Amino acid sequence: MRNVDASWPDVGSQVHHSVRIWPALLDDTTSVLEWHSPRHVMLKARGWPIGDAHVSIDIQDTENGCLVRLTEDVIAGPARLVPTPLGDLAIAYRNTETLHRLAYLAAGHAD
């Protein structure tokens, strides 16, 4: 993450990020499309030249805390040409890692 708009997480605000895909470094943004605190956020993640995706994060209370569901759908760009099963595998791997990092932070293990 390179920068976060001061108005984050208001609708329209952005996170400015970099994604390393060897040997390149891609700079792009993720913007807030919907924000319903504290249960739902819909984001538009840009990662050109790969494409754009809608990312939804939904939180549901459970007996032992909460359940966080992260879903991602490619909406534009060459990534739409990747067969769904193959794309789902790549997205699932990355999103699983994202949720593990979130759980680590939520448990109070932040640096």
C-alpha positions, 0 to 999 in steps of 0.5 A, a space after each residue: 500500500 502506497 497511500 490511503 485517501 484521508 476520506 477512507 472508507 467513504 464511497 469514492 475514496 481510494 487505496 493506492 497500491 502496488 502489486 509485484 508480478 515478477 519482473 514488473 511492479 504495477 501501481 494502481 488503486 482500489 476504490 470504495 463502491 459501497 460502505 455499510 459499516 461495519 458489515 459490508 464493503 464493496 470495492 473496485 480493485 484495479 490491477 492493469 494491465 491484468 484487469 479490474 475486479 469487484 471485491 466484496 467483504 461481508 462480516 457476520 456475527 457468530 457465537 465465537 466472534 465473526 465470519 468474514 467472507 471475501 469474494 472477488 469477481 473479475 469485471 474487466 480486462 484480460 483476466 476475464 479470458 482466464 478459464 473460471 476454474 483456473 482463475 478461482 484457484 488463483 483468487 482463492 489462494 490469494 484471498 485465503 492468505 489475505 484472510 489469514 493476515 486479517 485474522 492475525 491482526 484481529 488477534 492482536 499480533 500487529 507489529 
